[in-house]
Each structure stands twice: as C-alpha cells, then as structure tokens.
Amino acid sequence: MRMTDDRLILALDGLDLERALQLTSWLGKYAYAVKVHDLVDSEGGGVIGKLKRAGAKRVFGDYKLLDIPKTVGRRAKALKKHGADIITIHAQGGPDMIAAAAASGAEIWTITVLTSLVPEQVEGNYGRTPEDAVKYFAGIAAAAGAAGFVCSPLEVGSLAHIDQRFKRVVPGTRSVGVAAGDQKRVATPLEALQGGAHHLVIASQVVEAAYPVKAWMDLVAEINPA
C-alpha cells in the first residue's frame, strides 16, 4: 500500500520529544515535512536536527511570527540556523516584515487568516469576509517575497488567481467522522486538495490515533482514490 505523499505535512504539536521522534522515525520519510512549534520551546533548537536524523525530510517551524521587521528577521535567522527549512509568519505584519523573514534563507509561508476563527470573528477583526481577507493577505505576501500561504480549506480556492508557484498550505482538514477540535472552517482532505491545496497539515487525525501508521495509510488512500 502507498505510504509516501508529499502533499502531507505531519504536525508534532503537543508531543513530548520521545513521541515526536518515534512518529518521525515511522512517518517522517513519507511526508513532505514534519511541523514543530512548542517542541522547540521545550527542547531547544537542537530538536530540529534530531528530527532530521530520525527521518524528517524537512522541518517546518510553525512559529507564526508577528513583530517589527528587525525582530522577525532575527528570529527567522535563528530558526534557520538551527535547521528549520520552512517558517511561518503572519501576513498582517506587512511587506517589510515578510521581506525581513525571507532574508533568513528559509522558505517563508505566511498565515492569512487563522482556521480557528469563525466568519463573524474574521469580519470583526479585519472588516472583510474570510475569503476577501485571505485574498488580501495573500496578495501582500506574494508581492513581498513569501513562498506560500496558509489558509483554511474553505478559502484555498479563492487563491487560484495567484501564480501556482506560491504554495497553498491548508490545515483544518478532517476526514468524515473525525472531530474538528479547535478548527472552525473545515473540509475533508480530498476536498481541500480538489480546491487547490498543495500541502495539507495533518495533526490529531494521525498523531492521536491508536495506530498512527494505519491512520496515515488510510489518509493516503483517501486522498488517492482509485
């Protein structure tokens, strides 16, 4: 049965080091990247190298940086020095901040609108519908040197007008019958890919499963229908 699918990113958020390394040894070579956040906080930047030695092809530092350009640039450089291949920042920080992060040499993916927000919250925060807000922030990011955008599966189709060389990265997918958790604007993995996603960030559906390898295999089969 097929195991490798470079459209999938394995998220290791909330795991201790032992479990993260175990899952990476099982699945890291089959995913486009493994995603870390709090693991770097608890274990230090050296954990990035440990994950690569355990089998990760790439490490994605999902730090969602947002600050003045100089500060974000310094943090991005530090993460890159530790071996992070991909780093996220918030597009709302503006073009100068995005350019400062890109100067680190890491691949920069910009957060457009968090998938944990319901439409009413998005409109209250940005004065735009989720789709319009995603398009607005993606446009800023593309012009400032970002390599990709992160958005919910419900808005990924709205980015079809932007050059396909910019990666569309989608968290917040759930297979039928899987609890949505904190995610509010969700769709199935296959729906997200059909809508235009290049990569899906997969977390609880696999890492919290009783049998993670089987859950991964089932997901790969689901998004590669015969």
Residue pairs with C-beta under 8 A, 6 or more apart in sequence:
1 217
1 220
1 221
2 217
2 220
2 221
2 224
3 30
3 216
3 217
3 220
4 29
4 30
4 220
5 30
5 31
5 220
5 223
5 224
6 31
6 32
7 32
7 193
7 197
7 198
7 199
7 200
7 223
8 30
8 31
8 32
8 199
8 200
8 202
8 216
8 219
8 220
8 223
9 31
9 32
9 33
9 34
9 35
9 60
9 169
9 199
9 200
9 201
9 202
10 23
10 24
10 27
10 28
10 31
10 33
10 34
10 35
10 202
10 206
10 207
10 216
11 34
11 35
11 62
11 171
11 201
11 202
11 203
11 207
12 20
12 23
12 24
12 34
12 35
12 36
12 39
12 51
12 207
13 35
13 36
13 37
13 38
13 39
13 62
13 203
14 38
14 207
15 23
15 39
15 207
16 42
17 39
17 42
17 43
17 47
17 50
20 34
20 36
20 39
20 47
20 51
21 50
21 51
21 54
23 207
23 212
24 34
24 51
24 54
24 55
24 56
25 54
25 55
26 212
26 213
27 55
27 206
27 212
27 213
27 216
28 34
28 51
28 54
28 55
28 56
28 57
29 55
29 56
29 57
30 216
30 220
31 56
31 57
32 57
32 58
32 199
33 56
33 57
33 58
33 59
33 60
33 85
33 86
34 51
34 56
34 58
34 59
34 60
35 60
35 62
35 201
35 203
36 47
36 48
36 51
36 59
36 60
36 61
36 62
37 61
37 62
37 63
39 47
40 47
40 48
40 61
40 79
40 82
43 50
45 78
45 79
45 81
45 82
45 83
46 82
48 59
48 61
48 79
48 82
48 83
48 84
49 82
49 83
51 59
52 59
52 83
58 85
58 86
59 83
59 84
59 85
59 86
60 84
60 85
60 86
60 87
60 88
61 79
61 84
61 86
61 87
61 88
61 106
62 88
63 75
63 79
63 87
63 88
63 89
64 88
64 89
64 90
64 111
65 72
65 75
65 76
65 87
65 88
65 89
65 90
65 93
65 101
66 72
66 89
66 90
66 92
66 93
66 97
67 75
67 93
67 97
68 97
69 93
69 96
69 97
69 99
69 100
70 100
72 89
72 93
72 97
72 100
72 101
73 100
73 101
73 103
73 104
76 87
76 89
76 100
76 101
76 103
76 104
76 106
76 108
77 103
77 104
77 105
79 87
79 104
79 106
80 87
80 104
80 105
80 106
84 106
85 106
85 107
86 106
86 107
86 108
86 109
87 101
87 104
87 106
87 107
87 108
87 109
88 108
88 109
88 110
88 111
88 150
89 97
89 98
89 101
89 108
89 109
89 110
89 111
90 110
90 111
91 98
91 110
91 111
91 112
91 137
91 138
91 140
91 141
91 146
91 149
92 137
94 140
94 144
95 140
95 143
95 144
96 144
98 108
98 110
98 140
98 141
98 144
98 145
98 146
99 144
99 145
101 108
102 108
102 144
102 145
102 146
102 147
107 147
107 148
108 145
108 146
108 147
108 148
109 146
109 147
109 148
109 149
109 150
109 167
109 169
110 137
110 138
110 141
110 146
110 148
110 149
110 150
111 137
111 150
112 133
112 134
112 137
112 138
112 141
112 149
112 150
112 151
112 155
113 122
113 126
113 130
113 133
113 134
113 137
113 151
113 152
113 155
115 151
115 152
115 171
115 172
115 183
115 184
115 185
115 186
116 182
116 183
116 184
117 125
117 130
117 184
117 185
118 184
118 185
119 129
119 130
119 185
122 128
122 129
122 130
122 133
123 129
123 130
126 133
126 136
128 136
130 152
130 154
130 155
130 185
131 154
131 155
131 158
134 149
134 151
134 152
134 155
134 158
134 159
135 155
135 158
135 159
137 149
138 149
138 151
138 159
138 162
138 166
139 162
141 149
141 166
142 149
142 162
142 163
142 166
146 166
147 166
147 167
148 166
148 167
148 168
148 169
148 198
148 199
149 159
149 162
149 166
149 167
149 168
149 169
150 169
150 170
150 171
150 201
151 159
151 168
151 169
151 170
152 170
152 171
152 172
152 183
152 185
152 186
152 187
153 170
153 172
153 173
153 185
153 186
153 187
153 191
153 192
153 195
153 197
154 185
154 186
154 187
155 185
156 168
156 170
156 192
156 195
156 196
156 197
157 195
157 196
159 166
159 168
159 196
160 196
167 198
167 199
168 196
168 197
168 198
168 199
169 197
169 198
169 199
169 200
169 201
170 192
170 197
170 199
170 200
170 201
171 183
171 200
171 201
171 203
172 180
172 183
172 184
172 185
172 186
172 187
173 186
173 187
173 188
173 189
173 191
173 192
173 200
173 202
174 180
174 183
174 186
174 188
174 189
174 205
175 188
175 189
175 205
175 218
175 219
175 222
176 188
178 204
178 205
179 204
180 186
181 204
187 195
188 222
189 200
189 202
189 219
189 222
189 223
190 222
190 223
190 225
192 200
193 200
193 223
200 223
202 216
202 219
205 215
205 219
206 212
206 215
206 216
206 219
209 215
